[in-house]
Amino acid sequence: MIKCRIREYRARFDMSQEELAEKVGVRRETIGNLEKGRYNPSLVLAWRIAKAFGTTIEEIFTIEDEET
């Protein structure tokens, strides 16, 4: 399972879902679905989101072992 910290980073940058979506070239609903864990991003989208926050993909997205 992929866990994301998009909501946390948006709060740090005082950025709405709409603003982030526009910055990375997706719809606002996509950002919402990522935050809720309903959707896993493509590598390109993960890279664009990390770049928007000036950080690495690993800081935004982590893989959690489903057994734990």
All heavy atoms as a GROMACS GRO file, in nm:
protein
  561
    1MET      N    1   0.084  -0.118   0.000
    1MET     CA    2   0.000   0.000   0.000
    1MET      C    3   0.089   0.125   0.000
    1MET      O    4   0.188   0.131   0.073
    1MET     CB    5  -0.092  -0.002   0.122
    1MET     CG    6  -0.164   0.128   0.145
    1MET     SD    7  -0.264   0.123   0.292
    1MET     CE    8  -0.421   0.145   0.216
    2ILE      N    9   0.054   0.221  -0.080
    2ILE     CA   10   0.129   0.346  -0.086
    2ILE      C   11   0.062   0.449   0.005
    2ILE      O   12  -0.058   0.473  -0.006
    2ILE     CB   13   0.138   0.401  -0.229
    2ILE    CG1   14   0.221   0.306  -0.315
    2ILE    CG2   15   0.199   0.540  -0.230
    2ILE    CD1   16   0.238   0.350  -0.457
    3LYS      N   17   0.140   0.505   0.093
    3LYS     CA   18   0.090   0.610   0.181
    3LYS      C   19   0.148   0.742   0.131
    3LYS      O   20   0.265   0.750   0.095
    3LYS     CB   21   0.135   0.584   0.324
    3LYS     CG   22   0.087   0.689   0.420
    3LYS     CD   23   0.126   0.659   0.561
    3LYS     CE   24   0.080   0.776   0.645
    3LYS     NZ   25   0.085   0.753   0.784
    4CYS      N   26   0.064   0.845   0.127
    4CYS     CA   27   0.113   0.973   0.079
    4CYS      C   28   0.097   1.082   0.185
    4CYS      O   29   0.013   1.072   0.273
    4CYS     CB   30   0.046   1.014  -0.052
    4CYS     SG   31  -0.118   1.082  -0.034
    5ARG      N   32   0.180   1.182   0.172
    5ARG     CA   33   0.179   1.294   0.265
    5ARG      C   34   0.142   1.424   0.192
    5ARG      O   35   0.182   1.532   0.234
    5ARG     CB   36   0.317   1.307   0.330
    5ARG     CG   37   0.354   1.185   0.411
    5ARG     CD   38   0.498   1.187   0.456
    5ARG     NE   39   0.522   1.303   0.543
    5ARG     CZ   40   0.644   1.349   0.568
    5ARG    NH1   41   0.750   1.291   0.516
    5ARG    NH2   42   0.660   1.453   0.646
    6ILE      N   43   0.064   1.412   0.087
    6ILE     CA   44   0.027   1.530   0.008
    6ILE      C   45  -0.047   1.632   0.093
    6ILE      O   46  -0.016   1.751   0.090
    6ILE     CB   47  -0.057   1.491  -0.115
    6ILE    CG1   48   0.024   1.406  -0.211
    6ILE    CG2   49  -0.110   1.616  -0.186
    6ILE    CD1   50  -0.055   1.349  -0.327
    7ARG      N   51  -0.145   1.587   0.170
    7ARG     CA   52  -0.224   1.680   0.251
    7ARG      C   53  -0.133   1.758   0.347
    7ARG      O   54  -0.148   1.879   0.363
    7ARG     CB   55  -0.330   1.604   0.330
    7ARG     CG   56  -0.423   1.695   0.408
    7ARG     CD   57  -0.535   1.618   0.475
    7ARG     NE   58  -0.630   1.576   0.374
    7ARG     CZ   59  -0.684   1.456   0.367
    7ARG    NH1   60  -0.656   1.364   0.456
    7ARG    NH2   61  -0.770   1.426   0.272
    8GLU      N   62  -0.040   1.687   0.409
    8GLU     CA   63   0.055   1.751   0.501
    8GLU      C   64   0.139   1.858   0.429
    8GLU      O   65   0.156   1.969   0.479
    8GLU     CB   66   0.147   1.643   0.560
    8GLU     CG   67   0.254   1.694   0.651
    8GLU     CD   68   0.347   1.584   0.694
    8GLU    OE1   69   0.304   1.467   0.707
    8GLU    OE2   70   0.466   1.615   0.716
    9TYR      N   71   0.190   1.823   0.312
    9TYR     CA   72   0.270   1.919   0.237
    9TYR      C   73   0.186   2.036   0.185
    9TYR      O   74   0.232   2.150   0.183
    9TYR     CB   75   0.343   1.850   0.121
    9TYR     CG   76   0.477   1.795   0.164
    9TYR    CD1   77   0.489   1.673   0.229
    9TYR    CD2   78   0.593   1.868   0.142
    9TYR    CE1   79   0.611   1.624   0.270
    9TYR    CE2   80   0.716   1.820   0.181
    9TYR     CZ   81   0.725   1.698   0.246
    9TYR     OH   82   0.848   1.652   0.287
   10ARG      N   83   0.063   2.009   0.145
   10ARG     CA   84  -0.023   2.120   0.101
   10ARG      C   85  -0.046   2.218   0.215
   10ARG      O   86  -0.045   2.339   0.194
   10ARG     CB   87  -0.159   2.067   0.051
   10ARG     CG   88  -0.157   2.010  -0.087
   10ARG     CD   89  -0.295   1.988  -0.147
   10ARG     NE   90  -0.392   1.921  -0.062
   10ARG     CZ   91  -0.487   1.984   0.009
   10ARG    NH1   92  -0.499   2.116   0.006
   10ARG    NH2   93  -0.572   1.915   0.085
   11ALA      N   94  -0.064   2.166   0.336
   11ALA     CA   95  -0.083   2.253   0.453
   11ALA      C   96   0.042   2.337   0.479
   11ALA      O   97   0.031   2.457   0.507
   11ALA     CB   98  -0.118   2.169   0.576
   12ARG      N   99   0.158   2.275   0.468
   12ARG     CA  100   0.285   2.350   0.487
   12ARG      C  101   0.298   2.465   0.388
   12ARG      O  102   0.350   2.570   0.422
   12ARG     CB  103   0.405   2.257   0.466
   12ARG     CG  104   0.436   2.167   0.579
   12ARG     CD  105   0.567   2.096   0.551
   12ARG     NE  106   0.577   1.975   0.629
   12ARG     CZ  107   0.675   1.889   0.618
   12ARG    NH1  108   0.773   1.910   0.531
   12ARG    NH2  109   0.678   1.782   0.693
   13PHE      N  110   0.256   2.441   0.266
   13PHE     CA  111   0.269   2.540   0.160
   13PHE      C  112   0.143   2.625   0.142
   13PHE      O  113   0.136   2.705   0.050
   13PHE     CB  114   0.304   2.471   0.027
   13PHE     CG  115   0.446   2.424   0.019
   13PHE    CD1  116   0.488   2.309   0.084
   13PHE    CD2  117   0.540   2.496  -0.054
   13PHE    CE1  118   0.619   2.265   0.077
   13PHE    CE2  119   0.672   2.454  -0.062
   13PHE     CZ  120   0.712   2.338   0.004
   14ASP      N  121   0.044   2.604   0.229
   14ASP     CA  122  -0.083   2.675   0.222
   14ASP      C  123  -0.140   2.668   0.079
   14ASP      O  124  -0.170   2.769   0.017
   14ASP     CB  125  -0.065   2.821   0.267
   14ASP     CG  126  -0.199   2.890   0.290
   14ASP    OD1  127  -0.296   2.820   0.328
   14ASP    OD2  128  -0.207   3.012   0.269
   15MET      N  129  -0.151   2.546   0.029
   15MET     CA  130  -0.192   2.522  -0.109
   15MET      C  131  -0.321   2.438  -0.110
   15MET      O  132  -0.332   2.340  -0.037
   15MET     CB  133  -0.079   2.446  -0.180
   15MET     CG  134  -0.098   2.429  -0.327
   15MET     SD  135   0.038   2.333  -0.404
   15MET     CE  136   0.175   2.444  -0.384
   16SER      N  137  -0.415   2.477  -0.192
   16SER     CA  138  -0.539   2.400  -0.205
   16SER      C  139  -0.518   2.282  -0.300
   16SER      O  140  -0.418   2.278  -0.374
   16SER     CB  141  -0.650   2.489  -0.260
   16SER     OG  142  -0.624   2.522  -0.395
   17GLN      N  143  -0.612   2.190  -0.298
   17GLN     CA  144  -0.606   2.079  -0.393
   17GLN      C  145  -0.610   2.132  -0.536
   17GLN      O  146  -0.539   2.082  -0.623
   17GLN     CB  147  -0.725   1.983  -0.371
   17GLN     CG  148  -0.713   1.898  -0.249
   17GLN     CD  149  -0.830   1.802  -0.234
   17GLN    OE1  150  -0.933   1.816  -0.301
   17GLN    NE2  151  -0.815   1.705  -0.146
   18GLU      N  152  -0.691   2.231  -0.558
   18GLU     CA  153  -0.705   2.290  -0.692
   18GLU      C  154  -0.572   2.350  -0.739
   18GLU      O  155  -0.531   2.330  -0.854
   18GLU     CB  156  -0.814   2.398  -0.691
   18GLU     CG  157  -0.843   2.457  -0.826
   18GLU     CD  158  -0.914   2.360  -0.920
   18GLU    OE1  159  -0.999   2.283  -0.874
   18GLU    OE2  160  -0.883   2.363  -1.040
   19GLU      N  161  -0.504   2.422  -0.651
   19GLU     CA  162  -0.376   2.484  -0.688
   19GLU      C  163  -0.271   2.378  -0.721
   19GLU      O  164  -0.198   2.391  -0.819
   19GLU     CB  165  -0.326   2.573  -0.574
   19GLU     CG  166  -0.409   2.698  -0.555
   19GLU     CD  167  -0.378   2.771  -0.426
   19GLU    OE1  168  -0.343   2.706  -0.325
   19GLU    OE2  169  -0.388   2.896  -0.427
   20LEU      N  170  -0.264   2.273  -0.639
   20LEU     CA  171  -0.167   2.166  -0.666
   20LEU      C  172  -0.202   2.095  -0.796
   20LEU      O  173  -0.113   2.068  -0.878
   20LEU     CB  174  -0.162   2.067  -0.550
   20LEU     CG  175  -0.068   1.948  -0.569
   20LEU    CD1  176   0.076   1.994  -0.593
   20LEU    CD2  177  -0.076   1.854  -0.451
   21ALA      N  178  -0.328   2.066  -0.815
   21ALA     CA  179  -0.372   1.999  -0.938
   21ALA      C  180  -0.332   2.078  -1.061
   21ALA      O  181  -0.280   2.022  -1.158
   21ALA     CB  182  -0.523   1.978  -0.934
   22GLU      N  183  -0.354   2.208  -1.057
   22GLU     CA  184  -0.317   2.294  -1.170
   22GLU      C  185  -0.167   2.290  -1.194
   22GLU      O  186  -0.120   2.283  -1.307
   22GLU     CB  187  -0.364   2.436  -1.143
   22GLU     CG  188  -0.344   2.529  -1.261
   22GLU     CD  189  -0.402   2.667  -1.235
   22GLU    OE1  190  -0.516   2.676  -1.188
   22GLU    OE2  191  -0.329   2.766  -1.261
   23LYS      N  192  -0.091   2.293  -1.086
   23LYS     CA  193   0.056   2.295  -1.095
   23LYS      C  194   0.111   2.167  -1.156
   23LYS      O  195   0.212   2.171  -1.228
   23LYS     CB  196   0.112   2.313  -0.954
   23LYS     CG  197   0.248   2.370  -0.948
   23LYS     CD  198   0.282   2.408  -0.805
   23LYS     CE  199   0.333   2.547  -0.809
   23LYS     NZ  200   0.405   2.597  -0.704
   24VAL      N  201   0.048   2.052  -1.128
   24VAL     CA  202   0.100   1.924  -1.177
   24VAL      C  203   0.025   1.870  -1.297
   24VAL      O  204   0.058   1.764  -1.350
   24VAL     CB  205   0.107   1.818  -1.064
   24VAL    CG1  206   0.196   1.864  -0.953
   24VAL    CG2  207  -0.031   1.782  -1.012
   25GLY      N  208  -0.080   1.940  -1.341
   25GLY     CA  209  -0.150   1.904  -1.465
   25GLY      C  210  -0.252   1.792  -1.453
   25GLY      O  211  -0.267   1.712  -1.545
   26VAL      N  212  -0.323   1.789  -1.338
   26VAL     CA  213  -0.431   1.691  -1.321
   26VAL      C  214  -0.555   1.763  -1.269
   26VAL      O  215  -0.551   1.882  -1.240
   26VAL     CB  216  -0.392   1.577  -1.223
   26VAL    CG1  217  -0.276   1.496  -1.278
   26VAL    CG2  218  -0.361   1.630  -1.084
   27ARG      N  219  -0.665   1.689  -1.255
   27ARG     CA  220  -0.787   1.747  -1.199
   27ARG      C  221  -0.780   1.746  -1.047
   27ARG      O  222  -0.710   1.664  -0.987
   27ARG     CB  223  -0.908   1.666  -1.245
   27ARG     CG  224  -0.929   1.675  -1.395
   27ARG     CD  225  -1.039   1.587  -1.445
   27ARG     NE  226  -1.159   1.605  -1.364
   27ARG     CZ  227  -1.261   1.520  -1.364
   27ARG    NH1  228  -1.259   1.413  -1.439
   27ARG    NH2  229  -1.366   1.543  -1.288
   28ARG      N  230  -0.856   1.833  -0.984
   28ARG     CA  231  -0.859   1.840  -0.838
   28ARG      C  232  -0.900   1.707  -0.777
   28ARG      O  233  -0.849   1.664  -0.674
   28ARG     CB  234  -0.954   1.951  -0.790
   28ARG     CG  235  -0.955   1.967  -0.639
   28ARG     CD  236  -1.083   2.029  -0.586
   28ARG     NE  237  -1.204   1.962  -0.628
   28ARG     CZ  238  -1.253   1.850  -0.572
   28ARG    NH1  239  -1.190   1.790  -0.476
   28ARG    NH2  240  -1.365   1.798  -0.616
   29GLU      N  241  -0.992   1.639  -0.842
   29GLU     CA  242  -1.039   1.510  -0.792
   29GLU      C  243  -0.926   1.408  -0.782
   29GLU      O  244  -0.927   1.323  -0.692
   29GLU     CB  245  -1.151   1.455  -0.882
   29GLU     CG  246  -1.280   1.534  -0.876
   29GLU     CD  247  -1.281   1.658  -0.965
   29GLU    OE1  248  -1.186   1.680  -1.041
   29GLU    OE2  249  -1.380   1.735  -0.957
   30THR      N  250  -0.831   1.416  -0.873
   30THR     CA  251  -0.717   1.325  -0.868
   30THR      C  252  -0.637   1.345  -0.741
   30THR      O  253  -0.598   1.249  -0.674
   30THR     CB  254  -0.627   1.344  -0.992
   30THR    OG1  255  -0.704   1.319  -1.109
   30THR    CG2  256  -0.506   1.252  -0.989
   31ILE      N  257  -0.614   1.470  -0.705
   31ILE     CA  258  -0.540   1.501  -0.581
   31ILE      C  259  -0.618   1.449  -0.461
   31ILE      O  260  -0.562   1.387  -0.371
   31ILE     CB  261  -0.512   1.652  -0.568
   31ILE    CG1  262  -0.429   1.703  -0.688
   31ILE    CG2  263  -0.444   1.683  -0.436
   31ILE    CD1  264  -0.294   1.640  -0.705
   32GLY      N  265  -0.748   1.471  -0.459
   32GLY     CA  266  -0.832   1.421  -0.351
   32GLY      C  267  -0.826   1.270  -0.339
   32GLY      O  268  -0.816   1.215  -0.229
   33ASN      N  269  -0.832   1.202  -0.452
   33ASN     CA  270  -0.826   1.056  -0.451
   33ASN      C  271  -0.689   1.005  -0.406
   33ASN      O  272  -0.681   0.903  -0.337
   33ASN     CB  273  -0.862   0.999  -0.588
   33ASN     CG  274  -1.010   1.009  -0.617
   33ASN    OD1  275  -1.092   1.006  -0.526
   33ASN    ND2  276  -1.045   1.021  -0.743
   34LEU      N  277  -0.584   1.075  -0.443
   34LEU     CA  278  -0.450   1.038  -0.394
   34LEU      C  279  -0.443   1.052  -0.243
   34LEU      O  280  -0.392   0.964  -0.174
   34LEU     CB  281  -0.343   1.126  -0.459
   34LEU     CG  282  -0.309   1.098  -0.604
   34LEU    CD1  283  -0.226   1.211  -0.662
   34LEU    CD2  284  -0.236   0.966  -0.616
   35GLU      N  285  -0.494   1.162  -0.192
   35GLU     CA  286  -0.490   1.187  -0.048
   35GLU      C  287  -0.571   1.084   0.030
   35GLU      O  288  -0.533   1.048   0.143
   35GLU     CB  289  -0.542   1.327  -0.016
   35GLU     CG  290  -0.450   1.436  -0.061
   35GLU     CD  291  -0.500   1.576  -0.027
   35GLU    OE1  292  -0.615   1.592   0.020
   35GLU    OE2  293  -0.422   1.670  -0.048
   36LYS      N  294  -0.679   1.035  -0.029
   36LYS     CA  295  -0.764   0.937   0.038
   36LYS      C  296  -0.718   0.793   0.016
   36LYS      O  297  -0.778   0.700   0.068
   36LYS     CB  298  -0.908   0.952  -0.010
   36LYS     CG  299  -0.971   1.081   0.035
   36LYS     CD  300  -1.109   1.098  -0.022
   36LYS     CE  301  -1.166   1.233   0.018
   36LYS     NZ  302  -1.292   1.262  -0.048
   37GLY      N  303  -0.612   0.776  -0.062
   37GLY     CA  304  -0.560   0.642  -0.087
   37GLY      C  305  -0.640   0.561  -0.188
   37GLY      O  306  -0.625   0.440  -0.198
   38ARG      N  307  -0.724   0.627  -0.264
   38ARG     CA  308  -0.806   0.558  -0.364
   38ARG      C  309  -0.733   0.536  -0.496
   38ARG      O  310  -0.782   0.465  -0.584
   38ARG     CB  311  -0.932   0.639  -0.392
   38ARG     CG  312  -1.025   0.649  -0.276
   38ARG     CD  313  -1.148   0.727  -0.315
   38ARG     NE  314  -1.235   0.746  -0.201
   38ARG     CZ  315  -1.318   0.847  -0.189
   38ARG    NH1  316  -1.329   0.935  -0.285
   38ARG    NH2  317  -1.393   0.858  -0.081
   39TYR      N  318  -0.618   0.602  -0.510
   39TYR     CA  319  -0.549   0.604  -0.638
   39TYR      C  320  -0.400   0.608  -0.612
   39TYR      O  321  -0.354   0.682  -0.524
   39TYR     CB  322  -0.596   0.728  -0.716
   39TYR     CG  323  -0.523   0.756  -0.844
   39TYR    CD1  324  -0.543   0.678  -0.957
   39TYR    CD2  325  -0.436   0.864  -0.854
   39TYR    CE1  326  -0.477   0.707  -1.076
   39TYR    CE2  327  -0.370   0.893  -0.972
   39TYR     CZ  328  -0.391   0.813  -1.083
   39TYR     OH  329  -0.327   0.841  -1.199
   40ASN      N  330  -0.324   0.527  -0.683
   40ASN     CA  331  -0.178   0.532  -0.675
   40ASN      C  332  -0.126   0.609  -0.796
   40ASN      O  333  -0.168   0.584  -0.909
   40ASN     CB  334  -0.118   0.392  -0.675
   40ASN     CG  335  -0.148   0.318  -0.548
   40ASN    OD1  336  -0.156   0.377  -0.441
   40ASN    ND2  337  -0.163   0.188  -0.557
   41PRO      N  338  -0.035   0.701  -0.773
   41PRO     CA  339   0.012   0.785  -0.883
   41PRO      C  340   0.108   0.712  -0.976
   41PRO      O  341   0.175   0.618  -0.936
   41PRO     CB  342   0.086   0.898  -0.811
   41PRO     CG  343   0.142   0.831  -0.690
   41PRO     CD  344   0.034   0.734  -0.649
   42SER      N  345   0.111   0.758  -1.100
   42SER     CA  346   0.215   0.710  -1.192
   42SER      C  347   0.347   0.770  -1.143
   42SER      O  348   0.349   0.864  -1.062
   42SER     CB  349   0.187   0.759  -1.334
   42SER     OG  350   0.202   0.901  -1.340
   43LEU      N  351   0.456   0.716  -1.191
   43LEU     CA  352   0.587   0.768  -1.152
   43LEU      C  353   0.601   0.914  -1.195
   43LEU      O  354   0.652   0.998  -1.119
   43LEU     CB  355   0.698   0.683  -1.215
   43LEU     CG  356   0.841   0.724  -1.180
   43LEU    CD1  357   0.862   0.726  -1.029
   43LEU    CD2  358   0.938   0.629  -1.247
   44VAL      N  359   0.551   0.948  -1.311
   44VAL     CA  360   0.560   1.085  -1.361
   44VAL      C  361   0.480   1.180  -1.271
   44VAL      O  362   0.529   1.287  -1.235
   44VAL     CB  363   0.511   1.095  -1.508
   44VAL    CG1  364   0.501   1.240  -1.553
   44VAL    CG2  365   0.603   1.017  -1.599
   45LEU      N  366   0.360   1.140  -1.233
   45LEU     CA  367   0.278   1.225  -1.146
   45LEU      C  368   0.343   1.240  -1.009
   45LEU      O  369   0.348   1.349  -0.953
   45LEU     CB  370   0.137   1.171  -1.133
   45LEU     CG  371   0.042   1.251  -1.043
   45LEU    CD1  372   0.036   1.398  -1.084
   45LEU    CD2  373  -0.095   1.188  -1.042
   46ALA      N  374   0.395   1.130  -0.954
   46ALA     CA  375   0.463   1.137  -0.824
   46ALA      C  376   0.581   1.234  -0.831
   46ALA      O  377   0.603   1.315  -0.741
   46ALA     CB  378   0.511   0.998  -0.782
   47TRP      N  379   0.656   1.229  -0.940
   47TRP     CA  380   0.770   1.318  -0.959
   47TRP      C  381   0.724   1.464  -0.968
   47TRP      O  382   0.785   1.552  -0.907
   47TRP     CB  383   0.846   1.277  -1.086
   47TRP     CG  384   0.966   1.361  -1.112
   47TRP    CD1  385   1.090   1.348  -1.057
   47TRP    CD2  386   0.974   1.472  -1.202
   47TRP    NE1  387   1.173   1.445  -1.107
   47TRP    CE2  388   1.105   1.522  -1.195
   47TRP    CE3  389   0.882   1.534  -1.286
   47TRP    CZ2  390   1.147   1.632  -1.271
   47TRP    CZ3  391   0.923   1.644  -1.360
   47TRP    CH2  392   1.054   1.690  -1.352
   48ARG      N  393   0.616   1.489  -1.041
   48ARG     CA  394   0.565   1.627  -1.054
   48ARG      C  395   0.518   1.682  -0.919
   48ARG      O  396   0.541   1.799  -0.889
   48ARG     CB  397   0.450   1.631  -1.153
   48ARG     CG  398   0.493   1.618  -1.296
   48ARG     CD  399   0.373   1.623  -1.389
   48ARG     NE  400   0.415   1.605  -1.527
   48ARG     CZ  401   0.333   1.567  -1.623
   48ARG    NH1  402   0.206   1.542  -1.598
   48ARG    NH2  403   0.379   1.552  -1.746
   49ILE      N  404   0.453   1.598  -0.840
   49ILE     CA  405   0.406   1.642  -0.709
   49ILE      C  406   0.524   1.673  -0.618
   49ILE      O  407   0.528   1.777  -0.552
   49ILE     CB  408   0.313   1.536  -0.646
   49ILE    CG1  409   0.181   1.531  -0.725
   49ILE    CG2  410   0.287   1.566  -0.498
   49ILE    CD1  411   0.092   1.413  -0.691
   50ALA      N  412   0.622   1.584  -0.616
   50ALA     CA  413   0.742   1.608  -0.534
   50ALA      C  414   0.812   1.736  -0.578
   50ALA      O  415   0.853   1.817  -0.495
   50ALA     CB  416   0.836   1.488  -0.543
   51LYS      N  417   0.823   1.756  -0.708
   51LYS     CA  418   0.888   1.876  -0.761
   51LYS      C  419   0.811   2.002  -0.721
   51LYS      O  420   0.871   2.105  -0.689
   51LYS     CB  421   0.898   1.865  -0.913
   51LYS     CG  422   0.973   1.979  -0.977
   51LYS     CD  423   0.984   1.960  -1.128
   51LYS     CE  424   1.051   2.079  -1.191
   51LYS     NZ  425   1.050   2.073  -1.336
   52ALA      N  426   0.679   1.995  -0.720
   52ALA     CA  427   0.596   2.110  -0.682
   52ALA      C  428   0.624   2.154  -0.538
   52ALA      O  429   0.614   2.272  -0.505
   52ALA     CB  430   0.448   2.077  -0.697
   53PHE      N  431   0.662   2.057  -0.453
   53PHE     CA  432   0.693   2.088  -0.314
   53PHE      C  433   0.843   2.102  -0.289
   53PHE      O  434   0.886   2.124  -0.176
   53PHE     CB  435   0.635   1.980  -0.222
   53PHE     CG  436   0.485   1.977  -0.220
   53PHE    CD1  437   0.416   1.862  -0.251
   53PHE    CD2  438   0.412   2.090  -0.186
   53PHE    CE1  439   0.276   1.858  -0.248
   53PHE    CE2  440   0.273   2.088  -0.183
   53PHE     CZ  441   0.206   1.972  -0.214
   54GLY      N  442   0.923   2.086  -0.393
   54GLY     CA  443   1.067   2.101  -0.378
   54GLY      C  444   1.130   1.992  -0.293
   54GLY      O  445   1.224   2.017  -0.218
   55THR      N  446   1.079   1.870  -0.306
   55THR     CA  447   1.130   1.759  -0.226
   55THR      C  448   1.141   1.634  -0.314
   55THR      O  449   1.125   1.642  -0.435
   55THR     CB  450   1.041   1.735  -0.102
   55THR    OG1  451   1.106   1.643  -0.015
   55THR    CG2  452   0.904   1.684  -0.139
   56THR      N  453   1.166   1.521  -0.251
   56THR     CA  454   1.181   1.396  -0.326
   56THR      C  455   1.051   1.316  -0.323
   56THR      O  456   0.966   1.337  -0.236
   56THR     CB  457   1.292   1.309  -0.264
   56THR    OG1  458   1.253   1.272  -0.131
   56THR    CG2  459   1.425   1.382  -0.262
   57ILE      N  460   1.041   1.224  -0.415
   57ILE     CA  461   0.925   1.135  -0.419
   57ILE      C  462   0.915   1.058  -0.288
   57ILE      O  463   0.806   1.042  -0.233
   57ILE     CB  464   0.935   1.037  -0.538
   57ILE    CG1  465   0.919   1.113  -0.671
   57ILE    CG2  466   0.830   0.926  -0.527
   57ILE    CD1  467   0.944   1.028  -0.794
   58GLU      N  468   1.029   1.015  -0.235
   58GLU     CA  469   1.030   0.935  -0.111
   58GLU      C  470   0.977   1.013   0.009
   58GLU      O  471   0.929   0.953   0.104
   58GLU     CB  472   1.171   0.885  -0.080
   58GLU     CG  473   1.224   0.785  -0.180
   58GLU     CD  474   1.290   0.850  -0.301
   58GLU    OE1  475   1.292   0.975  -0.314
   58GLU    OE2  476   1.339   0.774  -0.385
   59GLU      N  477   0.987   1.144   0.007
   59GLU     CA  478   0.934   1.225   0.116
   59GLU      C  479   0.782   1.234   0.111
   59GLU      O  480   0.717   1.246   0.214
   59GLU     CB  481   0.992   1.368   0.112
   59GLU     CG  482   1.132   1.378   0.166
   59GLU     CD  483   1.137   1.350   0.316
   59GLU    OE1  484   1.053   1.401   0.392
   59GLU    OE2  485   1.227   1.274   0.356
   60ILE      N  486   0.727   1.227  -0.008
   60ILE     CA  487   0.582   1.239  -0.026
   60ILE      C  488   0.514   1.103  -0.021
   60ILE      O  489   0.408   1.087   0.039
   60ILE     CB  490   0.548   1.307  -0.161
   60ILE    CG1  491   0.616   1.443  -0.174
   60ILE    CG2  492   0.397   1.321  -0.179
   60ILE    CD1  493   0.561   1.551  -0.087
   61PHE      N  494   0.573   1.004  -0.085
   61PHE     CA  495   0.512   0.871  -0.096
   61PHE      C  496   0.600   0.765  -0.031
   61PHE      O  497   0.720   0.759  -0.057
   61PHE     CB  498   0.492   0.834  -0.244
   61PHE     CG  499   0.404   0.930  -0.317
   61PHE    CD1  500   0.457   1.033  -0.392
   61PHE    CD2  501   0.265   0.918  -0.310
   61PHE    CE1  502   0.376   1.122  -0.460
   61PHE    CE2  503   0.182   1.007  -0.377
   61PHE     CZ  504   0.238   1.110  -0.452
   62THR      N  505   0.538   0.681   0.051
   62THR     CA  506   0.610   0.569   0.111
   62THR      C  507   0.527   0.442   0.089
   62THR      O  508   0.404   0.447   0.081
   62THR     CB  509   0.632   0.589   0.263
   62THR    OG1  510   0.507   0.614   0.326
   62THR    CG2  511   0.726   0.705   0.290
   63ILE      N  512   0.596   0.330   0.082
   63ILE     CA  513   0.528   0.202   0.066
   63ILE      C  514   0.523   0.134   0.201
   63ILE      O  515   0.625   0.118   0.267
   63ILE     CB  516   0.601   0.114  -0.038
   63ILE    CG1  517   0.599   0.180  -0.174
   63ILE    CG2  518   0.537  -0.024  -0.043
   63ILE    CD1  519   0.676   0.108  -0.281
   64GLU      N  520   0.403   0.098   0.241
   64GLU     CA  521   0.385   0.028   0.367
   64GLU      C  522   0.357  -0.119   0.340
   64GLU      O  523   0.279  -0.152   0.250
   64GLU     CB  524   0.268   0.089   0.445
   64GLU     CG  525   0.296   0.228   0.494
   64GLU     CD  526   0.184   0.278   0.583
   64GLU    OE1  527   0.074   0.220   0.584
   64GLU    OE2  528   0.208   0.377   0.653
   65ASP      N  529   0.420  -0.203   0.417
   65ASP     CA  530   0.398  -0.347   0.406
   65ASP      C  531   0.257  -0.377   0.452
   65ASP      O  532   0.217  -0.339   0.562
   65ASP     CB  533   0.500  -0.421   0.493
   65ASP     CG  534   0.496  -0.570   0.472
   65ASP    OD1  535   0.419  -0.617   0.386
   65ASP    OD2  536   0.573  -0.640   0.540
   66GLU      N  537   0.179  -0.443   0.370
   66GLU     CA  538   0.038  -0.470   0.403
   66GLU      C  539   0.023  -0.571   0.517
   66GLU      O  540  -0.082  -0.581   0.576
   66GLU     CB  541  -0.036  -0.518   0.279
   66GLU     CG  542  -0.051  -0.407   0.177
   66GLU     CD  543  -0.137  -0.448   0.059
   66GLU    OE1  544  -0.224  -0.535   0.074
   66GLU    OE2  545  -0.116  -0.392  -0.049
   67GLU      N  546   0.128  -0.645   0.548
   67GLU     CA  547   0.122  -0.743   0.654
   67GLU      C  548   0.129  -0.681   0.793
   67GLU      O  549   0.088  -0.741   0.891
   67GLU     CB  550   0.234  -0.845   0.639
   67GLU     CG  551   0.220  -0.930   0.515
   67GLU     CD  552   0.334  -1.027   0.497
   67GLU    OE1  553   0.415  -1.043   0.589
   67GLU    OE2  554   0.343  -1.087   0.389
   68THR      N  555   0.182  -0.558   0.802
   68THR     CA  556   0.198  -0.494   0.932
   68THR      C  557   0.083  -0.403   0.963
   68THR      O  558   0.005  -0.365   0.886
   68THR     CB  559   0.328  -0.412   0.939
   68THR    OG1  560   0.327  -0.314   0.836
   68THR    CG2  561   0.449  -0.501   0.929
   0.00000   0.00000   0.00000
